[in-house]
Amino acid sequence: MADMGEVATAEATTAEEITYAECVLCRKPTEYPETVRGATLCPVCEWQEAQRMACSG
């Protein structure tokens, strides 16, 4: 069985190695890895888009 310290280190290394996709509107990093398909938005642009959609009816 793996030591808890080894597991935590492996998870931290994996999280650091992820390359995040750029927002298609402002080019800031998103919360999504580059492997995600579709138009990725950063949290700010995602929120703004949701506001526009909610107000458009």
C-alpha positions in Angstrom: 0.0 0.0 0.0 1.3 3.5 -0.9 2.3 5.9 1.8 0.0 9.0 2.0 2.9 11.3 1.4 3.7 9.6 -1.8 0.1 9.8 -3.0 -0.2 13.5 -2.2 3.1 14.2 -4.0 1.9 12.2 -7.1 -1.3 14.2 -7.2 0.5 17.6 -6.7 2.9 16.7 -9.6 0.1 15.8 -11.9 -1.8 19.0 -11.1 1.3 21.1 -11.8 1.9 19.4 -15.2 -1.5 20.2 -16.6 -1.4 22.8 -19.3 -4.6 24.9 -19.2 -6.4 26.2 -22.3 -6.6 29.9 -23.0 -9.9 31.7 -22.9 -11.1 32.3 -26.5 -12.1 35.9 -25.7 -9.4 37.3 -23.5 -6.6 34.7 -23.7 -6.2 34.3 -20.0 -5.8 30.7 -18.6 -9.0 28.8 -18.0 -9.9 26.1 -15.4 -9.9 23.6 -18.2 -7.0 21.5 -19.6 -6.0 22.0 -23.2 -7.5 18.6 -24.1 -11.1 19.9 -23.5 -12.9 20.4 -26.8 -15.0 23.4 -27.6 -14.8 27.1 -26.8 -13.2 27.5 -23.4 -13.7 30.6 -21.3 -12.0 31.9 -18.2 -14.2 32.3 -15.1 -14.7 36.0 -15.7 -15.7 35.6 -19.4 -17.9 32.6 -18.5 -19.8 34.7 -15.9 -20.2 37.6 -18.3 -21.5 35.3 -21.1 -24.0 33.8 -18.6 -25.2 37.3 -17.7 -25.6 38.2 -21.4 -27.6 35.0 -22.0 -29.8 35.5 -19.0 -30.7 39.1 -20.1 -31.3 38.2 -23.7 -34.5 36.3 -22.9 
